[in-house]
Amino acid sequence: QVQLVESGGGLVQAGGSLRLSCAASGRSFSTYYMGWFRQAPGKEREFVAAIRWGSGITYYADSVKGRFTISRDSAKNTVDLQMNSLKPEDTAVYYCAIRSTLPYAQDLGRSGWYNYWGQGTQVTVSS
């Protein structure tokens, strides 16, 4: 079992910044990828960003590219999401996810590809 705990959500004005953090813990687990998803009211959960744990290669949804940055601290088993130039349409509950089993193919944008999820943290961007 892997536990994921997110922090850092809140209320911010459009154009502002927030930094989300996610800490992974558990007994003897592997990390292949970690990702961030978000879900706005009445909408499907959507992919935001992911990072390949070993190489640090990052992946972004087009809607956040150039504004959000995902990073990791391998020693602490944490992944952060720095969100700049926030827009009202970024308002959502943000979830952290981990791929802890060896992937035979990459399917970063599919929520079912990840093994564990955090409880989510609310991000609200006011106009």
N, C-alpha and C positions, 0 to 999 in steps of 0.2 A: 504494500500500500504506500502511496505517496500522498502527502498532504501539501496543498498549495494555498498560500495565504497572500492575498493582494492588499495593498495599502496605497494611499496617496490620492484617492479620488476627492472630489469636492466641487465647489461652484466657482466659476471663473468667467470673466467677461470675454466677449469675442476679441480675438487678437492676443489673448493671454496665453500662459503656459501652465502646464501641470506635468508632474512626473509621477508615474505609477511604478510600483515595485511589487515583485512577486517572489516569495521565498518558498523553496521546495524542501521538504524534509521527509524522512522515512528511513526504513532499514534497508540498506543494501540495494539501492536502485541505480539504474543507469539513466542517463539523459542523452537523448539523441537530438531532439529539437525541443525548443520551447516557443510558445506562440501567444499572441494576444488576439482575442476576438471581442466583438462588441454586439450588443443587442439593444436596439431602441424599441420603445413601446409599439406594439403592433407589427413589428418587423422580424424577419429571420435573423438569427445570429450570423454575423459576417466576419470574415477574416480581416485582420488589421495588419499584423506583422508577425514574423517568425525569425528565429535564429537557429542555425545549425550549430550544435553545441561545440563540437570539436574544432571546426574551422573558423567559426564566428561569422560565416556568410549570412547575410541578412536578406530578407524578403519583405516586400511591402505591397499592400493593396494600392491601386492607382490613386484612390481617393485621399490617401495620407502621405504619399511619396513626396519627399521634400519638406514635409512638416513634422513628421514623427521619426524618432530614432529608437531602435531597439538595441539593447546592449546586455551583456551578461557578465557576471562575476563567477567564474567557475569554482573558485575556492569557497565561496559562500553559498553556492547553488541559488543564486538570485538572478532574475532577469528584470530589467527596467524598460519602461517605455516613456521616453521624453516626448512630450506633445507640445509643439509650438504653433503659433498662428491658429489657435483654435477657432472653430466656427460653430455656430448653433447646431448645425447638422452633425457635429461630433458628439452631441449629447446622447448618452447611452450608458448601460451597465457594461463595464469592461471586465472580461474574464481572462485569466491566465490558464494556459494549458500546457501539458507536457506529453511528449512522445517518449515513453520509457522502455518500449520494446523495439527490437531491431526492425527497422522498416525495410521492406523489400522493394518499395517504390515510394516516391515522394508524392504526397497529396496534401500539401500544407493547408489548402483552403477548405478542406472538408473537416468539419468538427468531429466526426466519428473516427477520424484517423488518430486522434489524440487519446491517450489512456486515462488521464486524470485532469480534473478541472478544479479551479478555485471557486470561491463562493461569489465572487464578483464585487466590484466597487463602482459606485455611481460617479459619473462625470456629467456635470451640467454646465453648458456654455450659454450664457445669456447674451442677448443681442443689444 
